[in-house]
Amino acid sequence: MEITYLKGVGPKKAELYQKLGIDTVEKLTRFYPRDYIDFTDLKTIRGLEIGETCAFRASVARKSEPFSRYARVAVYKALLTDGEGEITAVFFNSKFTFDTLKLNEEYIFYGKITGTLLDLQISSPRFLPPEKQGLVPKYPLTAGLSNNMISANMKTALSIVSREETLSEKMREKYELIGADDAMHKIHFPKNADEFKQARRRLVFEELLTLKLGLSQLKNRGKTLSGAVMTDIDMSAFYESLPFAPTNAQLSAVNSCISDMKRLYPMNRLIQGDVGSGKTMVAAAAAYFACVNGFQTLVMAPTEVLARQHYDTFMSFLSPLGVNIGLLSGSLSAAEKKNVRASAENGETEVLIGTHALIQKSVKMKKLGLAIVDEQHRFGVEQRSELAEKGANPHILAMSATPIPRTLALIIYGDLDVSIINEMPKGRVPIKTYAVDTSFRPRLYAFIKKHIAAGKQAFIVCPLVESGENTPPEKQSAIEYYNTLTNGEFAGIPTGLLYGKMKQADKDAVMSDFRDNKLKLLISTTVIEVGIDVPNAVVMLIENAEQFGLSQLHQLRGRVGRGSEQSFCVLMTDSKTDYTKARTQAMVDTSDGYKIADIDLKLRGPGNFFGHEQHGLPPMKIADLADDAELLEEIDKLAENIIAADPFLSDPENKGLKNNVDELFSKI
């Protein structure tokens, strides 16, 4: 039913709704409020505090209009009382709103309290009759659509559209969930907080169950397809060529990959390991196994810098064994790119490494057997599917160094088998981490120079690239900071600068010089967060540490401590908030990325653990993967049982769930 079917929604308003992704009445009913105004939590007028935004109940004792209705600003006032206290409501140029207030009538008012203790005021308050007391929805808006307009249209929509029930009565009873249509009405216009909680719990449960069922079906869907079936080979040549002894965790992960790749259906495995745990060696082993079996491998990295590093690492591991490796980089000329693509298409290149550009249709492989995705959460389910289309359902190996709490991993990695590398390579010395304020700066600079003089290297990380007018002096941009240090404390010391907006060729040159020890100090933004590997770098100073997320700090710290020398990470901040102290103390206390991820989740509280991104998953309309983590355990078990009993959701009682899954995963 098109949105124009609603009374009061003509072509112009329909265009505005289109900007919000709404073109039908049904989609409007699924456009959930972002927040609510609570008209049920009432204060007395005497209990009001200046500066707070709240609701109170009062009647209109007196009304006064401006002397002239033609003044540039017409001020309308109403004296409100609850029998014990008084407050003046002020309306600017709002005669229509003012006229709806009736003398001696009682209303619930909501707004920000201003004025003085002897003369309380509330400017342009929202108000409604006591019988309409409840939670008033606040919707995401676009220019031309007001909250009142959407609310009015929503009431009409809910009166003509009913939500089809998708969960069986047995399931609703077991998990104490209200009905679908009831939830739809109560999520938009709850009478109180309990109704809102009931409605949200029902809708979140259904949405997360749909997501989990869809991911489980994706996981099983691969098992019905034939992949690039491989046979056992002798891996001793690969292991003997390594310059180090693999850990047991690495060997176990390699064996899991080989076992998967010998099956009749494609591997769909995630290698998850903390920073520096040696995931790339596992990926190289899998690529070697594929190569000896006569298949090609694609390796996709999130950034050019990381793709280049993977190229160097794979070359060191596999080139001595005769494996032909190619790099498809944005810095190559058009002719060079054409040659790389041609080599991959004719089968000459056995391992092709690049960024998301590898997904493009122009990249063709003669006999693709394995696709490796690094930092997989940055790509997600849809991109993995696109990679799979490059060959006859190749094996997929995803890697991630981003620790994610277990409950969230149930969803994020719902379509993957998981191998965890929980053992660090032999010879690694734990990084010593310290949290200090800026008074330590001179000592830290001296500390860095001492290690550089001893032949080592160091990082200094800044949170900003460009300074703005309101940027405090201590939060200098990376560029300004570089100029200050190279002309001051670190004059004469070969120093590089790295930030995201640099030309790729310049980035590559800086990183190459730093890896080759031509540069002793690297000043950088978070572009070094993932993957850059320089074992000789032993000191990292992170400026304005309060500007970074906790997991991000852990990722940054992982750029040092990659050799056998003692390494140091120093978090510098003048912030004294409890939040900052808790985060920095967590970094000092533990180097376990999974513990840090759990602490990060707890400290952030409400709000999306992943920011606005859902890590490549279909978008959620109401569920929050962090806030609703406690439901995930229950839903994971439920989805497992449903799929075990009805893999294709073909039973009549699962019809609604199947429709939900088909709709949510329609693009995957």
N, C-alpha and C positions, 0 to 999 in steps of 0.2 A: 504494500500500500504506500504510494508516494507521499512524501511529506506535505505536498500541497493539498492533500485530502483534508488536512486539519483546518478547522475554521480559523481565519486570521493569518494563514500562511500562504501568501501569494508568491509569484515568481521571484520578486526581489528578496523576500525573506528566505525563500528556498535556496537562493544563491549563497546567502550568509551561512545557512545551515550546512551547505555543501563544503564550505571552508573548514567546518568541524568534522567532516567525514560522514555527515548525516544526510541521506537522501530518501529514507523511508520512515514511516511511523514506527516500525519495529526497531530500527536503529536508534531512534530518538529515545525509546524506553530503556535502551542499554547505554545511554549517555549518562553515566553516574555522577552525582555531585562530588566535587573535590573537597568540600567541607560543609559545615552547617552552622547556622546561628542558633544558639540554644536559648529558646524562649521559655524553658522549664526551670532553669537554674536561676531563681530570683533572689534579689537582695532587697533590703529595706532602703528607703532614701537616706536615713541616718547612717546606714552601713556603707554607703557609696564612698569610694576613694578617688581623688582627683588623678586623672591619667589612665584609669582602668576602663576597659570596654566590657560592659555587662548589661544584664536585663533587670528591670524592676517593674512592679505593678503600681499603677497610680491612676487617679481620675483627674479630669480637666476642671480646674477650679476657676480659671479666668483666661480669656483670650484677648489679645490686642493686635490690631493691624497697624501698618505704617501710616504716617501722616499723609504721604503721597504714594499712590500706586505707580506713579510715573518716575519715581526715583531710580537711579541706575541700579542700586541695590535695595530691594524692598525687603525689610526684615519683619517677619511675623513671629509673635511670641505667644507661648501658652504656659501658664503657671500650673504645675502638676503637684498633687499631694497624695500621700497614702495615709493621711490622718495624723502622722507623727512628724513628717518632714516635708520640705518643699524643694522643688527644683524647677528651673525655667527651661522649657524646650524652645529652641530657636530655629526658624526655618528661613532660608534665604531664597527670595524669588520663587517661592513654592506655594502660591495661593491655593492651587488645586489640592495639594496634599494637606495643607493647613485646614482647608474647609471640611475635609473628611473627619476631622476631630470634632466631636460633639461635646458641648458643655455638660459637666456632671456625669459624663460617661466614663467607664473604666477601661483601660487598655494596658497591654504589656509593652513597654518601651525598651529599645535596645540601641546602644551607641556608646561613644566615648565621653566620659565625664570630664568637664572642664570647669573654669571659673575659680571661685575661692570657697573655703569652708562655710563662709557666711552667705555666699551667693552662688550656689551650684548651678551649672548649666549643662545642657546636652544639645549638641548641634545636629540638625537634620536627622533625628533618630528614626529608626524603623519602628513601626508599631503595628499591633494587631489586637483584635478583641480577645478576651480571656478564653472564650470557648474554642478559639483556634490555636491555643497554646500547643507548642510542639517544637520540633527541630526544623528550621527553615533551610532548604538546600541552597548551596552556593555552587554554581556551575562554572566550568571553564568557559570563558566568553571570547567573542570576536567582535570587532567594531561593528556597531549597528544592532547587536543582539544584547539585550539587558537580561539580568537575572530574572526580573519579573516576567518578561516575555517568555523565556524558556520555561519557567514554572507554570505559567498559564497554559502553554502548549502541551506541557508534560501531563497536566491534569486531564486535558482533553484526550490525549493519546492513551493514557491508562484506562480511560472510560470505554475505549472502543477496541483495545488490543489486550488479549489475555495471554499470559506466558504459558506455553505448553510445558507440562511436567516431564522432566527427563530422568528423575531418580525414582526408583521403586519405593512403594510404601514401606516395605521391609527395611530398606536402606535408610529412609528418612527417620523411621522409628529408632533404629539402632544408633544412629549418630545424632539424634535429637535435632533434626532439621525441619524448618517450616516449609510449606509448599512453595513452588516456584512463583505462582502469581501473587501470593501473599508477600513474598520476599521482594518482588518487583515494586509493589505499592509502598511497602515500608521503607525501602532503601531511598525512595524519593521524598516521601512525606512521613517520616516516623513521628509518632506522638511523644516519644521519650527515648532516652538512651538505650533502654532495654530493647525496644522495637528495632532500633538501628543495629544493635549488636546481633540480634536474631537474623535480621535480613542480610547483613554483611557476611555473617558466618555461613549462611546457606549459599550465597552467591560465590563466595571465595572457595568453598568446598567444591562446588560444581566446576568452577573454572580450573582449579588445580587438578581435580580428578580428570577433567578433559585433557589437560596438558600432559599429565602423566600417562594416560591411556594412549594418547597419540604418539608419545615418544616410545612407549613400549611396543606399539605396533610397528614403528619405524625400525626398531631394533629387530623385531621378528620378521619384518618384510625382507630384510637382507638375507635372512636364512632360507627364504624360498627361492633365491636366485643363485645361479652358478657364478662363482667368481673366477679369478685367475688361480686355478688350483695348482699348487706347487708340491714338489717332492723333497724329501730329506736330502741334505748335502752335508759335506764335511766342513764345519765352520772353523776348524783349527787354524787355517791360513789367516783368517780375519783376526782372530784373537792373538795370534803370534805377531802380527804386524803392529799391534797397538803399543804405544810407548808407556803403557801402565797396565797394571793388573785390574781387571774389572771387579766390581764389588759383587757380592752374592745377589744383592737386590737387582743390579743391572743384568746379571746372567739369568735370573728368574724372569725378568721382563722380556728379554730376548727370546727365551724359550717359549713364553706365552704367545709372543708374536708369531714365531715359527709354527707352533701348534695350530694357531688360528689360520695361518696362510696355507696350511696343508688340507684344510677342510673344503667341502664342496660349496660352501657359501662364504661370502666375503667377511674378512675380519672387520670389526668396527670397534677398535680398542683405543683407550686413552692411557697414555703414560703420564702419570702425575707425580711430580717430584719437586722438592724444594729447590731454591736457587742453588746451582752448583752441584746438583746430585748426579749429573752425568746422563741426562736424557738423550742428548745428541748422539752419544755412542750407541745407544739402543736403536735409534732411528737409522744410523749408518749400518748397523748389523742387519736390520730388516731390509734395507736397500740392497745390501750385498747378497742376501739370501734370494731376493727377487731377481737380481741381475744374473746370478749363476743359473737360475731357473729359466732364463731367457726373457724376462719381463723388464719393462722400464719403470722408473720411479719419478714421481713429481714431489717436490718439497716446497711448501708454501709458507712464507714467513710474513709477519705483520708489517715489517718495515724494510726499507732498502738496506739500512745498516745491518740488520739482523740477517737478511738474505745473503749479503756479501760475506758475513762471518760464517754462516752455514756452508757457503761455497768453499771457503778456506778450510774449514774443519773437515768437510766431506772429502776434499782433495787430499788432505793429509792422511785420512783413514783409508780411502778407497783407491786413489790414483796409483799407489804402489802395487795394488792388486790388479791393475789393468782396467779399472772401471772408467769409462768416459763420462765426464761430468760437465754440464753446461750451466751458465747463469744468464737468466733473462732479466736484465736490469734496466731501469728507466734512464740511466746515464749512457746507455749504448746508443750508437747512431742508428738511424732507420735501417741502413744496410746491414749492420751487425745484428740487429734484432731479427731481420729476415733470415740471416744465415743460421742463427740459433734455432729459430722455429723450424727451418728446413731440416736441420740436423736431427731435431726431435721427431719430426714427422717421418723421416726415412729410417729411423731406428738407430742411427749412429750414436746419438746422445743417449746414454743409459740412465743417467740421473739428471733431471732438469730442476734447477732451483730458482725461485723468484718470489714476488709478492702476489697479491690478489690478482695481478694481471694474468696469472696462469689460468684463471677461470675463463678468460676471453675466448670466443669461438675461433680466433685466429691461431690459437695454440692447439696443435693436434699431435697426438702420440701414436706411433705405429703399433705398439703393443704394451699399453699401460697396465701394470699389475699392482702397483702400490701408490697410494697418495698419502703423503705425510703433511699434516697441518700443525704448525707450531703456534703456541699461545692460542689454542683452539677456541677459547671463549670469545676471542675477537672476531671470529668468523661465524660460528653457529651452524645450526642444522641445515639451513637452506644452502649455504656455501659448500658444505660437505657434500650435499646432494649434487650440486653442480659439478664438483670435482669428480664424483663417481660417474658422471655422464661422459667423461673424457675417455673411458675405456669400457670394456665388457664387465661392468660392475667390479672395479678394482678393490683391493683391500684398502681400508682407511685406517691410518694410524695418526691419532691426535696427540699432541704434547701440550702440557701446561705447567708452568712454574708458579701459577697464581694459586696460592692456597685458598680453598673454599671450605667453609664449615660443612660437616657431613650432611646435615639436614638439607642444605641448599644443593649439595652435589647430587642428591637424589633426583632433583629436577634438572639441574644444569647438564648433567651427564646421563640423563635418563635413557638415551638411545645408544649408550656405549658400555662395553665391558671395561673395567678399570684395573690397571696395574699401578701400584704405588711404589716408588723408589724411596724407601725410608732410611737409606744408609748413605753416608757421605763417602766419597773416594778416600782411600787410605792416604795418610800424610797431611790431610787438611787440618789446620789448627783453628779452633773456634775464634771468631772475630770478637775483639773486646769493644764494647759499645759504651759510650759516655754521653751524658746530657749536661750541657753547660750553658751559661748565658754569655752575652757579648763581651763581658769583662775579661773573658779568657782569650779573646781574639789574638792579642800579641803572642801569648804562649803557644797558641795553636799554629800560628804562622811559623814560629820558630821550630815547632815540632815537625811540621811538614817539610821545612827546609833541611832539617837534620836528616830525614829519611831520603830526600832527593840527593843530598850530598853523599849518602851511602849507596847510591846507585838505584834507588827505588823510585816509584812514581806515585802520584796522588790525584784524586778527584776533588773538585769543589763544586757542589750542586746548588743552583739558585732556582727559586720557584718562578721567577718572571723572566720574560724576554725583553719586554719594553716597559719603560716607566711611564706612568700617567701623571697628571697634575696633582692627584691626591695620594701619590705613592710616598710613604714615609722614607726618609733618607736611608734607613738601615735596610730597606727592601729594594736595593738597586737592581736594575736589570742585569742580565748576564753580560750584555755587551758593555755597559758602563762599568760593571765590576771587573771585567777583564781588562779594560783600559786602566782602571785605578790600580790594579795589582801589578800589571806588567810595567807600569811607569813608577811603581812604588816598591812595596815589600818584595815582589818577585821579579824585579828588573834584572835582566841578564839570564834568567832561567827560561829555557824553551817552554813556552806555554801555548796551549791550543784552546780554541773556543768552539763549542758545538751547541747548536740549537735547531729546532724543528724547521724553521723557514729558510735555512741555508740551502743553496743549490746542492743537489745530490753529489756532484763531482767534488765540491768543497768539503762536504761531510766525509766522503770516502777518503779524501786526502788527509784530513785531520785524524780520522780513526786509524788510518794506515800508519801515519807518523807516530801516533801514540803507541800502537801495538809494537812498532819497530824500535821503541824507546828513543826516538828522535825528539819527542816532546816529553817533558818530565812532569808537567802539570796540565790537567785538562779541566777547564771551567765549562760547565754544561748545565742544560736544563734537564728535564726528565726524559729526554730522548735516549739517555743511556739506561733507562729503567730496566729494559728487558734484554738480556742475552749478551751484552758486550763482555768479552772475556780477555782480560789482560792480567795474567798471573803475577806480573811484576808490580802491579798497583797495590799498595798496602795501606794507604790512608785515604779515608773519605770524610770530608767535612760537608755537612748538609746545613746550609744557611736557612734561617726562618723555618725550622722544622715543623712548626705548628701549621704551616701552609699545606702540608702533605698528608694524605691519608695514611693510616697505620700500615696497611698492607703495601702501600706504595713505598713507604720508608724501608720496609723489609726487602722489597725488590731492589731498591737502590743500594742498600747495604750489601746485597749479594754480588755487587760488581767488584768488591775487594774480597780477600780471603780465598782466592782461587788458586793460590800456589801453596808452597809448604812453609812460607814465612808467617810470622805473627802479623795480623792485620788489625786495623783500628777504624771504627766508625764513630764520628762525633756529631751529635745532634745539637745545633746551636739555636737557642730561642730565648727571648726575654719574656715570653708569655708565662703568666703565673696562674692561669686558670686551672681548676681541678681537672678539667678535661685534658688539657695539654700535659699536665703532670702524670696523669694515668697512662696516657699514650707513650710518653717518653720512658716511663718506668717499665712498661711492658717490653719495650725495645731493649732496655738495659738488662732486664731479667731473663729473657729467653731468646733463642735464635730459631726456635721451632715455628715455622711458618703457619702450621695448622693451629697452634695455640694462639698465635698472633691474630689469625683470621677470626677465631672465636671471640677473642677480646675485642677486636674491631667491631664485630657484630653487636656485642653487648653495649659497648660504649656509644655507638651511634644511635641506639634505641630506634624509635619510630623513623621511618624513612627507608628508601630503597638502598640496600647494601651496595648495589651496583650503580648508583646514580640513576640517570634516566634510561640507561641501556639495560636490556634484559639478556645480554650475552648471547645474541643471535637467536633467541627463542621467539616464537610467535608472541605478539604484544598482549599483555594482560590488561583487562579493562578495570578490574577491581582488586585482584589479589596482589600482594606485595611479597616477593620471595623472601624478604628478611622478616618483616612483621608477622607473617603467617607461617614461619618455620615450624612451629609446634604442630601445626596441622599436617605437615608434609609426611611425618613418620606414619601417621594413621592412613593417609591417602596412598602412600607408597605400598603398604601392605594390601590395602583394598584393591588397588589397580592390579597388583600382581595376581590376586585371587580371581579377579574378573577375567583377565586375559588368559589365565590358566584354564578356566572353565569355558571361555567363549573367545578364542583368539581373534575372530573377525567381527565381534560384537553383533552377531547375526540373530541372537535370541530376541524375541519380542520385547522383553523387559529392558533390553539394552539399546533399543531403537533410538531413544532420545539422546543417549550418550554417543552413539555412532554419528548421529547428525551433528552433534556438537564438535566431535573430533574432525569430521569431514570439513566443517566450516572453518575451524581454527587452523587446520593444516592444509587448506586448499591450495596454497602457493608452494608447498614443499613436496 
